Amino acid sequence: MKKYRPKHKSNTATMIKFSFVALLVIAGLRMPYLNYLALLLACSFIITSKVDVIVELLMFLLSISPIFKLKPGGHTFFTILLLVAISKLLFQSKFKALKYKQILLILAFSTFMVLFGGVNSIIRLIDLCLAFLLMSLVFSQKEKLNLHRILVFFSLGIILASFLGLFDDYIPGLSPFMNQIKLKLGQGEYINRFCGINVNPNAYTMDISIALAGWFGLVVAKQTNKLDYIIIIILSVFGAMSISKSFLVMYAILLLFVLISLGRQNLSSLIKGVLIIGLLCIVTFFIIDKEYINAYINRLVLDINSSMSLSSVTTGRLDIWKGYLYYVFSDAKVLLFGEGLGADYFMTRATHNYFLEMIYYMGIIGSVLYLLCIKVAFPQRNVSVKRALVNYLPIIILFVRGMAINMIFSEALIFYFIIIAVMLNTDLSIRKLKIVEEIQ
């Protein structure tokens, strides 16, 4: 009996095009104006391509967007690509792609945020509205997005950015963009928390977490090949190098759900899953620098020595959450209407919580409008798709990791939602596998 393998279009030609854009961006570190050429080339691909290739290009370039600019601290050209993609999809549909409900909700959200957030909210508001528009337009097209291809290009972008960060000393012009966070191990002893070319280890591992959630879903559904496993191993190694406790928690959750899903298939699948996971952990252990393993042990020892207090386990986040909750609930205006998207951090510290972040900036009313804008951007459910437990892995990871990370203003957030939407409409059920195997 043959194993099911999905038939995908060749990635080679598309990968060559995308790689050429990426090479120009990297060369732009030394000669900044090459970024203009990379921008023109990427725009031409967007204008001449269908929606699936547009999304794949944006997914691929997302991770190198921090260097897709003329100078450190400048505005990224990635925003321009989003504008071009939105314009292309709008013109292609003759401005009929958006539903009235989507337009009205975006207008209601925008009006609310300007009225109660002031003009300081406008720049961030525009970014959020562009994200809503992009997702709405992507799923209004007739072409369907392929989960495997999206994950391939999203993952390759992360891997490219990670290797750039790993070898930053050998890449001219990259060091000014780098700002790695140091973790204290002992008295006078520190280690860098690896995050590729991203300046935030949590945001970096969030990308990896969503990608791995998608890949593990395909693994359970037996819709992967040998190269996919290599991608999974590389992502796992780079994620572990971040020395992030939340990444470890996420990884454990993913492995648990994979084993549960495989166990529901049959004993043979469960045994294979245990062997694959064991091999994955062994390979990751031998590849990763032992300094990172010692750093993890050091962080765990500190938690144990502190009697596993929630403040220590959450790396001080609990105290921050308490401060924000007290502030929000002590002011009815902030609770209902928020401080506005342009507000500064409370007590100069970020919320480190996606859901608390929503309430702080937008209040309960604004948060409801925000979530409704996301909801109506999701495609209609494909009733022919029988959802399995693994279809919900990215949502679960988004919720779990969202408890300890800021995401509202992240460029990557809308792409997480796109992956979630595509995965929800991809048949990863056991039923499908059995039918296909019987046919073959």
C-alpha positions in Angstrom: 0.0 0.0 0.0 1.5 3.3 -1.0 1.7 6.2 1.4 -0.2 9.3 0.6 1.9 12.1 -0.7 0.4 15.4 -1.8 1.0 16.6 -5.3 2.4 20.2 -5.3 3.5 22.5 -8.0 7.3 22.7 -8.4 8.8 25.3 -6.0 12.1 25.5 -7.9 11.2 28.4 -10.4 9.4 30.4 -7.7 12.3 29.8 -5.2 14.8 31.1 -7.8 12.8 34.3 -8.2 12.4 34.9 -4.5 16.1 34.1 -3.8 17.2 36.8 -6.3 15.1 39.4 -4.4 16.6 38.2 -1.1 20.2 38.4 -2.5 19.6 42.0 -3.5 18.3 42.8 0.0 21.4 41.2 1.5 23.7 43.0 -1.0 21.8 46.2 0.0 23.5 46.0 3.5 26.7 47.1 1.8 25.1 49.1 -1.0 21.8 50.4 0.4 20.3 51.5 -2.9 20.2 48.0 -4.2 17.1 47.7 -1.9 15.3 49.8 -4.5 16.1 47.3 -7.1 14.9 44.5 -4.8 11.7 46.4 -4.2 11.0 46.9 -7.9 11.7 43.3 -8.6 9.4 42.1 -5.8 6.7 44.5 -6.9 6.9 43.2 -10.4 6.4 39.6 -9.1 3.4 40.7 -7.1 1.8 42.5 -10.0 2.3 39.6 -12.4 1.5 36.8 -10.1 -1.6 35.1 -8.7 -2.6 35.3 -5.0 -0.8 32.1 -4.0 2.6 33.3 -5.2 2.0 36.8 -3.7 1.4 35.3 -0.3 4.4 33.0 -0.6 6.6 35.9 -1.6 5.4 38.0 1.4 5.9 35.0 3.7 9.4 34.4 2.4 10.5 38.1 2.8 8.8 38.6 6.1 11.7 37.3 8.2 14.3 39.5 6.4 12.1 42.6 6.5 14.2 44.0 9.4 17.1 44.6 6.9 14.9 45.4 3.9 15.6 49.1 4.5 18.1 51.8 3.7 19.5 52.1 7.2 19.0 50.7 10.7 15.9 52.2 12.3 14.5 53.3 9.0 11.2 52.2 7.5 11.1 48.8 6.0 10.2 48.4 2.3 8.1 45.4 3.3 5.2 47.8 4.0 5.3 49.0 0.4 5.0 45.4 -0.7 1.9 45.0 1.4 0.4 48.2 -0.3 1.3 46.9 -3.7 -0.2 43.5 -3.0 -3.4 45.0 -1.7 -3.7 47.3 -4.7 -3.1 44.4 -7.1 -5.8 42.3 -5.5 -8.2 45.2 -5.4 -7.7 46.1 -9.1 -7.8 42.4 -10.1 -11.2 42.0 -8.5 -12.4 45.4 -9.9 -12.9 46.6 -6.3 -15.6 43.9 -5.7 -13.6 41.6 -3.6 -14.4 43.1 -0.2 -17.7 42.4 1.4 -19.8 45.2 2.9 -19.5 43.6 6.3 -15.7 43.8 6.1 -15.7 47.4 4.9 -18.1 48.5 7.6 -16.2 46.8 10.4 -12.9 48.3 9.3 -14.5 51.7 9.1 -16.1 51.3 12.5 -12.8 50.2 14.1 -10.9 53.0 12.5 -13.5 55.6 13.5 -13.5 54.3 17.1 -9.7 54.3 17.4 -9.4 57.9 16.0 -12.2 59.2 18.3 -10.8 57.6 21.5 -7.1 57.3 20.6 -6.5 60.6 18.9 -4.2 61.4 16.0 -1.3 59.6 17.7 -3.1 56.3 16.8 -3.2 56.9 13.0 0.1 55.4 11.9 -0.4 52.2 13.9 -4.1 52.2 12.8 -3.1 52.3 9.2 -0.8 49.3 9.7 -3.6 47.3 11.3 -6.1 48.2 8.6 -3.6 47.2 5.9 -3.3 43.8 7.6 -7.1 43.4 7.7 -7.4 44.4 4.0 -4.7 42.0 2.9 -6.2 39.0 4.7 -9.7 39.8 3.5 -8.5 40.2 -0.1 -6.3 37.0 -0.1 -9.3 34.9 0.9 -11.7 36.6 -1.5 -9.8 35.2 -4.5 -10.8 32.1 -6.4 -7.4 30.6 -6.1 -6.9 28.4 -3.0 -3.7 28.6 -0.9 -1.7 25.5 -0.4 -0.6 24.9 3.2 2.6 22.9 2.3 3.9 25.6 -0.1 3.1 28.4 2.4 5.0 26.6 5.1 7.9 25.9 2.8 8.4 29.6 1.9 7.6 30.9 5.4 10.1 28.4 6.9 12.9 29.1 4.3 12.6 32.8 5.1 13.0 32.2 8.8 16.0 29.9 8.1 17.6 32.4 5.8 17.3 35.2 8.4 18.6 32.8 11.0 21.8 31.9 9.1 22.3 35.6 8.4 22.2 36.2 12.1 24.4 33.2 12.8 27.2 34.4 10.5 26.7 38.2 11.0 30.4 38.7 11.5 31.1 37.6 7.9 28.3 39.7 6.2 29.4 43.3 5.5 26.9 45.9 6.7 24.8 43.6 8.9 26.2 44.3 12.4 24.5 47.8 12.7 21.1 46.0 12.3 21.9 43.4 15.0 20.9 43.9 18.7 21.0 40.6 20.4 19.7 40.4 24.0 22.2 38.9 26.6 21.1 36.5 29.3 22.9 36.5 32.6 24.1 33.1 33.6 26.2 33.9 36.6 28.4 36.6 38.1 29.9 38.4 35.1 28.9 35.5 32.8 26.5 36.2 29.9 25.2 34.5 26.7 23.5 35.9 23.7 19.9 34.9 23.1 19.9 33.9 19.5 17.2 35.5 17.4 18.5 35.6 13.8 18.3 39.2 12.6 15.3 39.9 14.7 15.9 42.0 17.8 13.3 40.2 19.9 13.9 36.5 20.8 10.2 36.1 21.6 9.0 37.4 18.3 11.6 35.3 16.5 10.5 32.1 18.3 6.8 33.0 17.7 7.5 32.7 13.9 9.2 29.3 14.4 6.3 28.2 16.7 3.6 28.9 14.1 5.7 27.2 11.4 6.3 24.1 13.5 2.6 23.9 14.4 1.8 23.7 10.7 4.6 21.2 9.9 3.6 18.9 12.8 0.0 18.9 11.5 1.3 17.8 8.1 3.5 15.2 9.7 0.5 13.6 11.5 -1.4 13.7 8.2 1.5 12.0 6.4 1.8 14.9 3.9 5.5 15.5 4.3 8.7 14.4 2.6 12.3 14.0 3.7 13.2 17.6 2.9 10.4 18.8 5.2 11.9 16.9 8.1 15.2 18.7 7.5 13.3 22.0 7.7 11.7 20.9 10.9 15.0 20.0 12.5 16.6 23.3 11.5 13.7 25.3 12.9 13.8 23.3 16.1 17.6 23.9 16.5 17.3 27.7 15.9 14.3 27.8 18.3 16.2 26.1 21.0 19.1 28.5 20.6 16.8 31.4 21.7 17.0 30.0 25.2 13.3 30.8 25.5 11.3 28.9 28.2 8.0 29.7 26.4 9.4 28.1 23.3 10.2 24.9 25.2 6.7 24.9 26.6 5.3 25.4 23.1 7.4 22.6 21.8 6.3 20.2 24.5 2.6 21.0 23.8 3.2 20.4 20.0 4.8 17.0 20.7 2.1 16.0 23.1 -0.6 16.8 20.5 1.3 15.0 17.8 1.5 11.8 20.0 -2.2 12.0 20.9 -3.1 12.4 17.2 -0.9 9.5 16.1 -2.2 7.4 19.0 -5.7 7.9 17.7 -4.7 6.5 14.3 -3.2 3.2 15.4 -0.4 1.7 17.5 2.0 1.5 14.6 1.7 5.3 13.9 2.2 6.1 17.6 5.4 4.0 17.7 6.7 5.6 14.6 5.9 9.0 16.1 7.8 8.3 19.3 10.8 7.1 17.3 10.7 10.2 15.0 10.3 12.6 18.0 13.2 10.8 19.8 15.4 11.1 16.8 14.5 14.8 16.4 15.4 15.5 20.0 18.7 13.6 19.7 19.7 15.4 16.5 18.8 18.7 18.0 20.8 17.9 21.1 23.9 17.1 19.2 23.7 20.0 16.8 23.0 22.8 19.3 25.9 24.3 21.2 26.2 23.0 24.7 26.3 26.5 26.1 22.7 26.9 25.1 21.7 23.7 27.0 23.6 24.9 30.0 21.8 28.2 29.8 18.4 26.4 29.8 19.5 24.4 32.9 20.7 27.6 34.6 17.3 29.2 34.0 15.5 26.2 35.4 17.7 26.1 38.4 17.0 29.7 39.1 13.3 28.9 39.0 13.7 26.0 41.4 15.8 28.1 43.8 13.0 30.7 43.8 10.6 28.0 44.9 9.0 28.0 41.5 7.3 31.3 42.1 5.1 32.5 39.3 7.0 35.7 39.0 10.3 33.8 38.5 8.8 31.2 36.2 7.2 34.0 34.0 10.5 36.0 34.1 8.9 38.9 35.9 5.8 39.0 33.6 3.4 38.3 36.4 4.3 41.5 38.1 3.9 43.4 34.9 0.5 41.8 34.2 -0.7 42.8 37.7 0.4 46.4 37.2 -1.4 46.6 33.9 -4.6 44.9 35.2 -4.7 47.3 38.2 -4.3 50.3 36.0 -6.9 49.2 33.4 -9.5 48.1 36.0 -9.0 51.3 38.1 -10.1 53.5 35.2 -13.5 52.7 33.5 -12.5 54.9 30.5 -9.4 52.9 29.8 -11.2 49.6 30.4 -13.9 50.4 27.8 -12.1 52.6 25.3 -8.4 52.0 25.9 -5.5 54.3 25.9 -5.2 54.5 22.1 -2.9 52.8 19.7 -0.3 55.6 20.0 -0.1 55.3 23.8 3.3 54.7 25.5 3.9 51.6 27.7 2.5 51.8 31.2 5.5 52.3 33.6 7.8 52.0 30.6 7.2 48.2 30.4 5.4 46.3 27.6 2.4 44.2 28.6 4.1 40.9 27.4 0.5 39.6 26.8 -1.3 39.9 23.5 -4.8 39.8 25.1 -3.9 42.3 27.9 -2.3 44.4 25.2 -5.6 44.6 23.3 -7.5 45.9 26.4 -4.8 48.4 27.2 -4.7 50.0 23.8 -8.2 49.5 22.6 -10.4 48.8 25.6 -13.1 46.2 25.6 -15.2 47.9 22.9 -12.2 48.4 20.6 -10.9 44.8 21.2 -14.3 43.4 20.1 -14.2 45.5 16.9 -10.6 44.4 16.3 -11.4 40.7 16.7 -14.5 41.1 14.5 -12.3 42.6 11.8 -10.1 39.5 12.0 -13.1 37.1 12.1 -14.7 38.5 8.9 -11.4 38.3 7.1 -11.3 34.5 7.6 -12.6 32.4 4.6 -15.8 30.6 4.8 -15.4 27.1 6.2 -15.0 24.3 3.7 -17.7 21.9 4.8 -16.1 19.1 2.8 -13.0 19.3 5.1 -13.2 17.1 8.2 -11.2 18.9 10.8 -8.9 16.9 13.1 -7.2 17.9 16.3 -4.0 18.9 14.5 -5.9 21.5 12.4 -6.1 23.6 15.6 -2.4 23.4 16.5 -1.5 27.0 15.2 -4.5 28.4 17.1 -3.5 26.7 20.3 0.1 27.9 19.9 -1.1 31.4 19.2 -3.2 31.4 22.3 -0.5 29.9 24.6 2.4 32.0 23.3 0.1 35.1 23.2 -0.2 34.9 26.9 3.5 36.0 27.2 4.2 38.1 24.1 3.2 41.4 22.5 1.8 40.9 19.0 -0.8 43.6 18.0 1.8 45.7 16.1 3.8 42.8 14.7 4.0 42.6 10.9 3.9 38.8 11.2 0.6 38.5 13.1 -1.6 38.7 10.0 0.5 36.0 8.4 -0.1 33.8 11.4 -3.8 34.2 10.9 -3.4 33.4 7.2 -1.6 30.1 8.1 -4.3 29.4 10.7 -7.1 30.0 8.1 -5.5 27.8 5.5 -4.8 25.0 8.0 -8.4 25.0 9.2 -9.5 24.4 5.6 -6.9 21.7 4.9 -8.1 18.1 5.4 -5.6 16.6 7.8 -8.0 14.0 9.1 -7.4 10.3 9.5 -10.5 9.6 7.4 -8.9 11.2 4.3 -5.7 9.2 4.7 -7.6 6.0 4.8 -9.7 6.8 1.7 -6.6 7.8 -0.3 -4.6 4.7 0.7 -7.6 2.5 -0.3 -7.8 4.2 -3.7 -4.1 3.8 -4.3 
